[in-house]
Amino acid sequence: MALFDDEPVKKKPVHEIGQDLSLLSVGELDERIAALRAEIVRLEAELTAKGSTKSAAEALFKRG
């Protein structure tokens, strides 16, 4: 619980890199894999967006 009402409540991460997986069930492992795949898609989309922005900036300043 937050000390003050205006403090955001931090959510526990779905998966922590390097954590012990031996106590997780098959279902929990499947859920984590799905969450990590969704995060990879999100990261790749951001990478593509940044690449597009960089290309546009380079084209603007190239001018010949």
N, CA, C and O atoms as a DFTB+ gen file, in Angstrom:
256 C
 N C O
     1  1       0.836      -1.183       0.000
     2  2       0.000       0.000       0.000
     3  2       0.873       1.235       0.000
     4  3       1.893       1.284       0.688
     5  1       0.470       2.244      -0.779
     6  2       1.226       3.481      -0.885
     7  2       1.090       4.285       0.403
     8  3       0.044       4.276       1.051
     9  1       2.159       4.973       0.755
    10  2       2.155       5.795       1.950
    11  2       1.191       6.964       1.797
    12  3       0.466       7.306       2.732
    13  1       1.187       7.573       0.620
    14  2       0.293       8.681       0.312
    15  2      -0.634       8.263      -0.813
    16  3      -0.265       7.427      -1.637
    17  1      -1.826       8.826      -0.862
    18  2      -2.810       8.448      -1.870
    19  2      -2.365       8.751      -3.290
    20  3      -2.794       8.067      -4.219
    21  1      -1.512       9.759      -3.489
    22  2      -1.101      10.135      -4.840
    23  2       0.091       9.339      -5.354
    24  3       0.503       9.524      -6.499
    25  1       0.653       8.459      -4.535
    26  2       1.763       7.628      -4.982
    27  2       1.234       6.456      -5.799
    28  3       0.300       5.773      -5.379
    29  1       1.833       6.221      -6.974
    30  2       1.377       5.065      -7.766
    31  2       1.732       3.758      -7.072
    32  3       2.778       3.642      -6.433
    33  1       0.859       2.792      -7.205
    34  2       1.107       1.473      -6.640
    35  2       1.910       0.671      -7.661
    36  3       1.488       0.518      -8.808
    37  1       3.056       0.166      -7.245
    38  2       3.903      -0.608      -8.150
    39  2       3.384      -2.033      -8.230
    40  3       3.173      -2.696      -7.214
    41  1       3.181      -2.493      -9.473
    42  2       2.748      -3.863      -9.679
    43  2       3.974      -4.772      -9.718
    44  3       5.031      -4.389     -10.221
    45  1       3.819      -5.963      -9.189
    46  2       4.887      -6.948      -9.256
    47  2       5.007      -7.417     -10.701
    48  3       3.992      -7.708     -11.333
    49  1       6.229      -7.498     -11.241
    50  2       6.379      -7.950     -12.623
    51  2       5.864      -9.374     -12.809
    52  3       5.935     -10.204     -11.902
    53  1       5.343      -9.636     -14.007
    54  2       4.842     -10.978     -14.325
    55  2       5.986     -11.979     -14.301
    56  3       5.823     -13.114     -13.854
    57  1       7.134     -11.552     -14.782
    58  2       8.280     -12.450     -14.843
    59  2       9.542     -11.645     -14.579
    60  3       9.685     -10.516     -15.048
    61  1      10.439     -12.231     -13.834
    62  2      11.723     -11.608     -13.569
    63  2      12.795     -12.457     -14.243
    64  3      12.874     -13.665     -14.017
    65  1      13.616     -11.820     -15.069
    66  2      14.668     -12.540     -15.787
    67  2      15.587     -13.231     -14.784
    68  3      16.051     -12.608     -13.829
    69  1      15.845     -14.508     -15.001
    70  2      16.761     -15.270     -14.170
    71  2      16.135     -15.899     -12.939
    72  3      16.830     -16.560     -12.166
    73  1      14.837     -15.709     -12.740
    74  2      14.219     -16.267     -11.542
    75  2      14.111     -17.786     -11.632
    76  3      14.113     -18.350     -12.726
    77  1      14.017     -18.442     -10.489
    78  2      13.893     -19.896     -10.419
    79  2      12.542     -20.321     -10.991
    80  3      11.496     -19.864     -10.530
    81  1      12.568     -21.187     -11.987
    82  2      11.342     -21.622     -12.654
    83  2      10.849     -22.983     -12.162
    84  3       9.779     -23.437     -12.566
    85  1      11.609     -23.624     -11.308
    86  2      11.298     -24.997     -10.921
    87  2       9.986     -25.134     -10.146
    88  3       9.392     -26.212     -10.145
    89  1       9.529     -24.086      -9.500
    90  2       8.303     -24.162      -8.709
    91  2       7.046     -23.774      -9.483
    92  3       5.942     -23.819      -8.940
    93  1       7.211     -23.390     -10.759
    94  2       6.072     -22.963     -11.558
    95  2       5.403     -24.147     -12.248
    96  3       6.060     -25.111     -12.642
    97  1       4.089     -24.051     -12.384
    98  2       3.347     -25.107     -13.079
    99  2       3.465     -24.897     -14.588
   100  3       3.949     -23.862     -15.045
   101  1       3.025     -25.878     -15.342
   102  2       3.032     -25.778     -16.802
   103  2       2.171     -24.591     -17.236
   104  3       2.554     -23.846     -18.137
   105  1       1.024     -24.415     -16.608
   106  2       0.140     -23.295     -16.934
   107  2       0.790     -21.953     -16.670
   108  3       0.663     -21.025     -17.469
   109  1       1.489     -21.848     -15.542
   110  2       2.180     -20.593     -15.214
   111  2       3.302     -20.319     -16.208
   112  3       3.525     -19.173     -16.599
   113  1       4.003     -21.364     -16.613
   114  2       5.056     -21.190     -17.612
   115  2       4.466     -20.735     -18.944
   116  3       5.027     -19.858     -19.600
   117  1       3.341     -21.321     -19.347
   118  2       2.662     -20.905     -20.582
   119  2       2.245     -19.436     -20.509
   120  3       2.399     -18.696     -21.481
   121  1       1.717     -19.014     -19.357
   122  2       1.305     -17.620     -19.189
   123  2       2.494     -16.674     -19.305
   124  3       2.399     -15.618     -19.931
   125  1       3.593     -17.053     -18.708
   126  2       4.782     -16.202     -18.765
   127  2       5.342     -16.125     -20.181
   128  3       5.777     -15.064     -20.627
   129  1       5.330     -17.248     -20.880
   130  2       5.797     -17.251     -22.269
   131  2       4.930     -16.319     -23.108
   132  3       5.453     -15.552     -23.916
   133  1       3.610     -16.376     -22.927
   134  2       2.698     -15.507     -23.670
   135  2       2.971     -14.038     -23.349
   136  3       2.985     -13.193     -24.244
   137  1       3.186     -13.742     -22.079
   138  2       3.464     -12.357     -21.674
   139  2       4.778     -11.864     -22.272
   140  3       4.869     -10.725     -22.729
   141  1       5.783     -12.718     -22.269
   142  2       7.081     -12.331     -22.822
   143  2       7.015     -12.167     -24.341
   144  3       7.657     -11.274     -24.895
   145  1       6.243     -13.020     -25.017
   146  2       6.077     -12.873     -26.472
   147  2       5.369     -11.558     -26.792
   148  3       5.739     -10.870     -27.744
   149  1       4.357     -11.208     -26.007
   150  2       3.656      -9.940     -26.212
   151  2       4.604      -8.763     -25.984
   152  3       4.537      -7.762     -26.698
   153  1       5.467      -8.881     -25.014
   154  2       6.435      -7.813     -24.746
   155  2       7.436      -7.693     -25.890
   156  3       7.828      -6.582     -26.247
   157  1       7.854      -8.809     -26.466
   158  2       8.762      -8.772     -27.615
   159  2       8.103      -8.052     -28.782
   160  3       8.746      -7.239     -29.446
   161  1       6.835      -8.336     -29.043
   162  2       6.099      -7.659     -30.122
   163  2       6.063      -6.154     -29.861
   164  3       6.258      -5.353     -30.775
   165  1       5.813      -5.780     -28.609
   166  2       5.760      -4.357     -28.242
   167  2       7.121      -3.690     -28.439
   168  3       7.196      -2.570     -28.945
   169  1       8.186      -4.368     -28.044
   170  2       9.538      -3.832     -28.212
   171  2       9.908      -3.701     -29.682
   172  3      10.509      -2.704     -30.083
   173  1       9.554      -4.700     -30.492
   174  2       9.856      -4.643     -31.916
   175  2       9.088      -3.508     -32.598
   176  3       9.622      -2.862     -33.500
   177  1       7.856      -3.260     -32.185
   178  2       7.073      -2.163     -32.745
   179  2       7.730      -0.825     -32.410
   180  3       7.792       0.064     -33.260
   181  1       8.213      -0.677     -31.193
   182  2       8.886       0.566     -30.796
   183  2      10.187       0.736     -31.575
   184  3      10.525       1.848     -31.983
   185  1      10.909      -0.345     -31.781
   186  2      12.149      -0.306     -32.550
   187  2      11.873       0.139     -33.987
   188  3      12.608       0.957     -34.541
   189  1      10.818      -0.398     -34.583
   190  2      10.424      -0.016     -35.939
   191  2      10.048       1.461     -35.995
   192  3      10.442       2.170     -36.921
   193  1       9.293       1.923     -35.012
   194  2       8.884       3.327     -34.975
   195  2      10.095       4.240     -34.849
   196  3      10.157       5.277     -35.510
   197  1      11.038       3.876     -34.026
   198  2      12.241       4.699     -33.862
   199  2      13.085       4.681     -35.132
   200  3      13.695       5.690     -35.485
   201  1      13.124       3.540     -35.820
   202  2      13.861       3.463     -37.075
   203  2      13.241       4.358     -38.132
   204  3      13.960       4.991     -38.905
   205  1      11.907       4.421     -38.178
   206  2      11.212       5.279     -39.134
   207  2      11.494       6.747     -38.847
   208  3      11.703       7.538     -39.767
   209  1      11.500       7.103     -37.583
   210  2      11.778       8.482     -37.189
   211  2      13.200       8.859     -37.557
   212  3      13.448       9.964     -38.040
   213  1      14.140       7.944     -37.330
   214  2      15.541       8.201     -37.662
   215  2      15.707       8.378     -39.168
   216  3      16.415       9.282     -39.611
   217  1      15.060       7.525     -39.956
   218  2      15.156       7.623     -41.421
   219  2      14.587       8.950     -41.911
   220  3      15.155       9.579     -42.805
   221  1      13.474       9.375     -41.331
   222  2      12.870      10.653     -41.722
   223  2      13.792      11.811     -41.377
   224  3      13.938      12.740     -42.171
   225  1      14.412      11.772     -40.215
   226  2      15.332      12.832     -39.812
   227  2      16.556      12.861     -40.719
   228  3      17.010      13.935     -41.113
   229  1      17.090      11.700     -41.051
   230  2      18.251      11.636     -41.932
   231  2      17.906      12.179     -43.315
   232  3      18.710      12.894     -43.914
   233  1      16.731      11.852     -43.827
   234  2      16.315      12.363     -45.135
   235  2      16.145      13.871     -45.101
   236  3      16.474      14.543     -46.078
   237  1      15.647      14.414     -44.021
   238  2      15.427      15.856     -43.902
   239  2      16.751      16.603     -43.920
   240  3      16.858      17.654     -44.552
   241  1      17.750      16.080     -43.241
   242  2      19.014      16.787     -43.136
   243  2      20.016      16.437     -44.230
   244  3      21.085      17.044     -44.293
   245  1      19.700      15.482     -45.085
   246  2      20.596      15.066     -46.155
   247  2      20.631      16.107     -47.273
   248  3      21.711      16.574     -47.635
   249  1      19.534      16.463     -47.799
   250  2      19.308      17.494     -48.825
   251  2      20.338      17.551     -49.940
   252  3      20.322      18.531     -50.685
   253  1      21.187      16.635     -50.110
   254  2      22.016      16.599     -51.285
   255  2      23.412      16.874     -51.047
   256  3      24.210      16.869     -51.984
